[in-house]
Structures are given as structure tokens and as C-alpha cells.
Amino acid sequence: MSCRVLRAYPTRVLTFEWRLGNKLLRTGQFDAQDSTEYTIRSLSRDSYGIYNCNVINEAGAGRCSFLVTEFYYDTYNPLWQNRARVYAYSLEWTQMNPDAVDRILTYHLGIRQAGQQRWWEQEIAVNGKIQKGELITYNLTELIKPEAYEVRLTPVTIFGDGDSTIRVIKYSAPMNPHL
């Protein structure tokens, strides 16, 4: 994580402090450099949370905040267009802690158009044991523009269905920066 001072005028002594919640991690002063970095050496349950870099001088303080969780965030642009009225979506997820639960054999995928009652169901096979942090990807195709869809993902073990998670995906037209 990096926090950078773009400009400070008038030039004053700038100090910084890195915190995880209320816990002070590191302090220092900006000398010739205009940035400070904090590296998380190893991710664990204790390292999840909101990291704040506070930049302080006599006029006040500024803050950069970073949220670190065990959850993977989607790719920058998971949508792509197949045909004029059809789009596709790359659904991505990880299993938070695969060793803490029974081995997942498969996932049940449910998809429905937002506002509709009927779910279309499909099974996503799992090949072997899921590794911690392993990114699992499944492409949803033939989605009609501009409709929104609800996607439900449920892990399945030898003991049955686990907890489902639901997300809404929605097509948004790409923006042309040259207009």
C-alpha cells in the first residue's frame, strides 16, 4: 500500500503514521521522498481490516484508507459483448478457507432475470481440492442487454448445500472518453 503527498504548500514538516484500526503500525517523516509504503508480509485473519495512512502537519491531517479482506474483488471489466443485444459476464470467486469446511464437490449456479420468479439452475463441477486463494471463474453468456440478472452461487459438499450468496449483475454501456 502506498500513500503519496501530491503537494504541500507552504512546505511544512510532514509526518505520517500507518494504522490498522486503532493499532499504530509505523510512523515517520517525509524528507526528500513524497510517499510512504506499508507492506503486509503475510495475510491472516489478524491482518484484515481498514489500514489508514495519516499524513499530518501543523495545518491538519489527510488520510489514505485501504480495506484489506479475505474476499476477492472482481476484475476491472468482467463484461464483454458477444453480439448487438447480447453480453457475457465473467463470474469470479474464491473459497475463503477451504480447509475449514468439508470439501466442496460442486457448486449450484442459479441465474434469473431481475424481477422474475423462475431460476435457471446449472451445476459447476469442481476438479480436485480447492486451494486457499484459488480463483474460480465461470462465464455467464447469452445475457440480454440491458437486462439485469441475479446470480446465486451455492457450494455443495457430501452433506448437502452450503450457504448461498447472491449478486446482481447489470450491463452498462462502455463510455467513450473521446466524446
N, C-alpha and C positions, 0 to 999 in steps of 0.2 A: 504494500500500500504506500502511496506517495502523496504528500501534501506539499504544494508549491505556493510561494508568495509571488504574485504577479508584479505588484509594485507597492511600495510603502513610501509615502511622502507626507511630511518630511521624514527623512531617514532617521529612524529611532532604533534602539536596541530591541530586537525581536527575539522572543523566546518561544519554544514550542514544548508541548507535552503530549504524549500518547497515552490514552486511557482505554481500558476495556471496562465499560460500565463505570464504576467509581474507582476501580483499581488503577493506580498510576503505574505505567509500564516503563516510560523513559522520558527524560527531559533534556533540554539542551538549548543552545543559542544558534541563530543564523549568523554566520560570519560571512565568508565570501560566497557561500552557496545560497541558493534561493529555494531549496527544497529539503525535505526530510523524508526518510523512508522508515517503515517498520515492516519487518518480515516475520510471518508466522512460520516457525520452524516445522511444526507438526500439528495437524488438525486433530482435535479431540473434542469431546463434549465440553471441556473446560475452556476451549478457545473460541466457542461460538458466542456471538453477541454483537453489540454495536461498539466498534472502535472509533474513538474520536481523536483527532489531531487538533489541538487548540493552539492557535498562533496568537501570541499576546504581546502587546506593547502598552505604553502609558495611555494611549488613546482608547484602548479597548481590546477586544478579542474577536477572532474569527475562528470558524470551526469547519473541518472536513470530517464527514462521518462515513463509515463503511460498515455495512451489515454483512457479517460472516455467519452462514448457516450450513447445515448439512445438506440442504436442498440444492439441486442443480437448477440453474435458470436457463430458459430456452435460448436457442441460437438467435442471433440478431434478426434474421428474417426467415422464419420457418415456413412461410407461404411461397408457393410458386404457381404460375398459371400454366395449365395444360392447353386449354382451348379458350375461345372467346368468352364463354359463360361458365367455365369450369375452372376450379382451382384445387390445389392439393396442400396438405399441411403435414409437416414433419413433427410427430409427437415424440417427445424425448423425456425419459425419466431415469432415476437411479433408485436402487433399493437402499434405504438409509443404513441399515445394519443387517445384512443378510445372515450373519451368524447368530443373531439374537432371536430369530424366528425359525419356524420349520421351513425346510427347503421349498421354494416356490416351484411348482411343476409347470404352471401355465398362467396366463392372465386372461381374464374375460374382458373384452372390449365392448362397450356399448356406445352407440352413437345415435343421436336423433336431432332432427331439425329443432331449433329453439321454439318453444311454444307448442310442440306436438307431444302426443302421449306415447306413441309407439317407438320402442328402442330397436335398432338393428344390432344384433349380437354377433360377435365373432370371437374365436379363440386365438390367442397368440402363444405359440409354443415357446418354451424355454429350453435351450440346448445346454445341458450341464448345469453346474452350480454357478449362481450369480456371484461375482466378486464385488467386494466393497468398492464403491465409486464407479463401477462399470456403467457406462452409458448405454441404455437400451433405446432403440429407435424403431418407430413403426410409422410408415407413411400412409396417411389417410388421403385417398384420391377420390375423384369424381364428386367433389363438393360443389354445389351450385352457388354462383355469385348472385346477389350479395348476401345470401342467407348465412345466419349464424347457427352453430351447432353446439350441442352439449356432448361432451365426451366423458364417459365413465370408465375407469380402469380399476379392476378388482384382481388382486393376487389370489391364486388358488394353491392350497397345499393338500397333503393327503387327508387332512382333517376338514377340508371344505374351503369356502370362500372367506377371505380376509376382509379388512376394511376397504371400502371403495373410496376413490377420490374422483371428483368431477371438476372439469374445467370447461369454460365456454371459449370457443374459437370463432373468430369473425373475420371475414375478408375486408381488407381496406386497400383501396387502390394505391399503387405506388405514387409518390409525389415526384414531380419533375422539378428539380431545383433551378432549371433554366427558364421557367415561366414567370 
